[in-house]
Amino acid sequence: MDANRLVYNGDYTAAMRLYNRLLDGRCHPAYYLNRALCFVATDQPHLAVNDALRAFMMAQSVIDAVRHDGDANDHVRRIDAHIITYNGKSEFLKNTAVGQVS
């Protein structure tokens, strides 16, 4: 089972273990960001901040490489605004969606 499906099913601990293995093989901002989501869902926001920052820094380096793309820069500015206004209070509800995951 892939990590995204585990997250969808609300099995954040198993997803976190799989993201750990994925990160051992390849550092990718999406893996860090998804593992940060798992940390938040398992009441470990202090670890989530570290992974979110890693993902942001990795993504920023890619954006710096394609600086001429205005849409990418706007996206980073929106992320910056969310990070700056973060108040430390997050509620992460278990996924209650019904149906098949494709």
C-alpha positions in Angstrom: 0.0 0.0 0.0 1.4 3.4 -0.8 1.8 6.2 1.8 -0.8 8.5 0.2 -3.4 5.8 0.4 -2.5 5.2 4.1 -3.0 8.9 4.7 -6.3 8.9 3.0 -7.4 6.0 5.2 -6.3 7.8 8.3 -3.4 5.4 9.1 -0.9 8.2 9.7 1.5 6.2 11.8 1.9 3.5 9.0 2.1 6.3 6.4 4.9 8.0 8.5 6.9 4.8 8.6 6.6 4.5 4.8 7.6 8.2 4.2 10.6 7.5 6.5 11.7 4.7 4.2 11.0 6.8 1.1 13.1 9.6 2.5 16.0 7.2 3.2 16.1 6.5 -0.5 15.4 9.9 -2.0 14.9 13.3 -0.5 11.9 15.0 -2.1 9.9 18.0 -0.9 6.6 16.2 -1.3 7.8 13.4 1.0 8.8 15.9 3.6 5.5 17.8 3.3 3.4 14.6 3.5 5.3 13.3 6.5 4.7 16.7 8.1 1.0 16.1 7.6 1.4 12.8 9.4 3.2 14.5 12.3 0.4 17.0 12.7 -2.2 14.2 12.6 -0.3 12.3 15.3 0.0 15.4 17.6 3.7 16.0 16.9 3.6 19.6 15.4 7.2 20.3 16.5 8.4 17.6 14.1 5.9 18.7 11.4 7.5 22.2 11.4 10.9 20.8 10.7 9.7 18.7 7.8 7.6 21.5 6.4 10.6 23.8 6.5 12.7 21.3 4.7 10.1 20.9 2.0 9.8 24.7 1.7 13.6 25.1 1.4 13.9 22.4 -1.2 11.0 23.8 -3.2 12.4 27.3 -2.9 15.7 26.1 -4.5 13.7 24.8 -7.5 11.7 28.0 -7.7 14.9 30.1 -7.6 16.1 28.1 -10.6 13.0 29.0 -12.5 12.7 32.6 -11.2 11.2 33.9 -14.4 8.0 32.0 -13.7 5.7 34.5 -11.9 3.0 31.9 -10.9 5.6 29.8 -9.0 6.7 32.9 -7.1 3.1 33.8 -6.2 2.6 30.3 -4.8 5.7 30.7 -2.6 4.5 34.1 -1.3 1.2 32.5 -0.3 3.0 29.7 1.6 5.2 32.4 3.3 2.0 34.2 4.4 0.6 31.0 5.9 3.8 30.2 7.7 4.0 33.7 9.1 0.4 33.7 10.4 0.6 30.2 11.8 -0.8 30.4 15.4 0.2 26.9 16.6 -3.4 25.7 16.9 -4.3 23.1 14.3 -7.0 20.6 14.3 -6.6 17.6 12.1 -9.7 15.5 11.7 -9.6 11.8 10.6 -10.6 11.4 7.0 -14.3 10.5 6.9 -14.6 10.3 3.1 -16.6 7.3 1.8 -15.8 5.6 -1.5 -13.0 4.1 -3.4 -9.6 5.6 -3.8 -8.3 5.5 -7.4 
